[in-house]
C-alpha cells in the first residue's frame, strides 16, 4: 500500500477556523472523489502560541503507484487542484510505501 503525505500551509488571509472549516467541509469531498483512493485522513495542527511550519497534514492511501497516477490524472483531481488555490499557500508532499505500525 502507498500513501501520499502532504504538509499543507493555509493562505495567510484565512483564520485557523476558516481554514479548517473549508478544508473539512469543501476540500474533503473533492479528495474523496479521487478514483482509487482507499482512505484519507486530515490532521489539523493544534492551536499554539508559536507558528508551526504547516497548518495541517493530509494522508491519502492507495493500493498502487498506478492508482495514484490514475487519481491525479482524473477530472476529480482537476477540481481538487482548483480548490487548493483558494485554501493553501504551500503544499509539500511525497509518496511512501506504508510500513508496519509498531507498538511498544
Buried (B, 14 or more C-beta within 10 A) or exposed (E): EBBBBBBBBBBEEBEBEEBBEBBEEEBBEBBEBBBBBEEBEBEBBEEEEEEEEBBBBBBBBBEEEEBBEBBBEBEBBEBBEEBBEEBBEEBEEEEEEEEEEEEE
